[in-house]
Structures are given as structure tokens and as C-alpha cells.
């Protein structure tokens, strides 16, 4: 009997942990995607969730769209140029680098300025589009950044693509788990030479409930 109770407790705990994973839905005029937030980056995850629940990003846009590189949104760089006064939400948080989390296509990360501590700017995000890489290019990147890619990461960079030169320099805190074609739709919009869209690319972001997650990912 005790063993049955123990097994049931373990099963309940496993289900609870699965539902504890945080997911958000990001919608634009071009479509939508579902993003899983990493538990390995709790500060970035919680910062993002807090802002999403307050509808912070709903008042911003994806203002820099560079096909083959990134889709950047939230607050623009100009908000944290020297001499600018920041709002309470607009601050820096320490990086949460994890060698298991890398810049494959479809990941969500925080932007930053060129600060020595590589601290993230809390209200600026980007999704990776990237490109595919050869072994020789990955070897050169490893040497330049003094990092090492696992065999699985190399395979991903060579087949799916990404931006490996950003690894361990910017904090990755989530990834698209449904609707990866959203990237292709957004990067297809017309932009100027700086990547600024001709027409505003608005966003709506919300945290999904466990029931919604189950429905979205079935």
C-alpha cells in the first residue's frame, strides 16, 4: 500500500512539474508562435513573465528585423543610450549563461548594450533566425570565443541554423516550440537598410495557462 501511495505521489509530482513549465504566446499581424521559457534562467524568465502580465510588450513593436540574423523587439536601443533616464522596468540584469542553452534558430534571448558584465536590458528581446554553418566556421567560432560546441549543437547549427557567435555573450531564456514558420513570415516584411520595418510590426504577448498549453501543443 505504501508503495502504491509513493508511486502515485511521484506521478502527481511529475504532472505538476510539467504544468509548472511556463509558456507564452506571441502574436503579430504575420502570425503567432508558442514559446517555452527555460527554468534554467529563472531571473530572465520571471522578469519576462512579470512584464508580459502587465502587458508591457503589447505597447512595443519588433523594430529591427534582419533576415538571417535576428528579430528584435521591445524597447529600442535609444532608451538606454548615455544620458537617457530609464523607467523602473528598464534596467540591467546579470547574465544567466548556460552552455546547454545556445543560439539555435527559434530561441528567445535578451538584448543588451556593450557592457563589460554582459548584463541584459530587461525590456529588449530578440528571436534568432540565423543561418546554417559549416564545421570549419564553427571551429573558427570556438577558437575566437574560447567555447566548445557539443556534437548535438554542431549538428543543429549545421542543419537548422542559428547565431553561434552570440553564445555565452547574450542570455538565451526560451525557444519556440510551435509555429517556427512565424520567423519566416516576420522576416519577409519589407524593411530599410537598418532593418526597420516599413510598416509597424506590433506584438501581443500573454502567458498561457496549463489548460491552454495542453490545447496548443496537442
Secondary structure, 3 states (H helix, E strand, C coil): CHHHHHHHHHHHHHHHHHHHCCEEEEEECCEEEEEEECHHHHHHHHHHHHHHHCCCHHHCEEEEEECCCEEEEECCHHHHCCCCCCCCCCCEECCCCCCCCCCECCEEEECCCCCCCCCEECCEEEEECCECCCHHHHHHHHHHHCCCCCHHHHHHHHHCCECHHHCCCCCEEEEEEECCHHHHHHCCCCECCCCCECCCCECEEEECCHHHHHHHCC
